[in-house]
Amino acid sequence: MPTRLEQELRKRGWSKSELARRSATNQTAVIDIVNGRMVPGANSVVMQRIACALNWDGAPSWLLEEAKGATVRRRSAESAAEKTTESCEGGGHPTPRR
């Protein structure tokens, strides 16, 4: 069963390289995460960057769970500003709000 992350990549037609570029994350790290060889912490900067690049509206750790036909939510600019203390501006880098 694919993970939600794999499902999101397929849905967008993105390669792992494209995700790495859009999330400003090391390509090897992205490949290892997608292939299940690396499991970063739920609130790690890497997972936050990936979630931002995908406009993901759930916990970043949910991207690593099996998809199982679950409804995938995307973060709108308005809901992201209301729900989090971080933003995805600056190429997918979460930055503290001021």
Secondary structure, DSSP 8 states (H G I E B T S, - for coil): --BHHHHHHHHHT--HHHHHHHHT--HHHHHHHHTTS----TT-HHHHHHHHHTTB-S-GGGGGSB-TT----B--HHHHHHH-SEE-TTTS--EE--
